[in-house]
């Protein structure tokens, strides 16, 4: 049976990813594992998070106030909750369409998160990376697909959510 690892966060549940999942199901893929690396609040794109995060100036972290630290902690918690909600949504969508789905939140570094999953899960035949559009994607800037391709023999597919 073919196994597929989906790596995404802010784009989980996007039309582009849902189309790919449906295509995979039609091709006979039945087992999915969804990994949502926890995006740092400062890397979230506000238009993709419903405006929850409008940006934070993290350049003055030396000597920051207690209130600022608490605010940043609250923002990290909110980002984690949004990631958990998106993860649960896509798992439900896959299951409703007849697939088997498991998933987890991962560490913020997507390469490290994928390495962890590859070390604890049975092998995957394909890894689908779902990213934001080019100008917004931190993962695109870090050449995520090629970096993951260096640690696995699985086929790598990258999809970009539309602008």
C-alpha positions, 0 to 999 in steps of 0.5 A: 500500500502506498503511503504519503506524508503531507507536510504543511501548516498554513496551507492545510485545508487549502483548495490546492492541497485538497485537490492533491489529496483527492487525486492521491485517493483516486490513484489508490493511496489510502494511508496518509500522515500529516505533519504540521511544523509549528510555524513561528508567529513571526513567520505566519502570513497574516492573510493566510491566518485570517489576520490573527497575526499582523507582524511583531517586531522581534528585533529588540528581544534583548532586555524585553519587558515581561509584558512583551515576553508574555505577549510573544508567548501568547502569540506562539500559543495561538499559532500552535492552536491554529496549526492544531485546528488546521491539522485536525481539519485535514485529517477529518477531510482525508478520513471522510474521503475514505483514507486512513490519516494520522498526524502530528504537530512538529518542531518549527524547523520543517527539515528537523520535523520531517527527519523526526517523522521519518525516524518513527514512521514506516517508510513513505512512498511520497512526500507532498510539501504544501507551501504558501505562494512564492513571495510569502513562503519561508519554506520556499526561501529555505529550499525545503524540497531539496533539503528533504530530498537529501534525507529520503528516497521518497518522491517529493512533490511541492504544491503552492497554494494560490495567491 
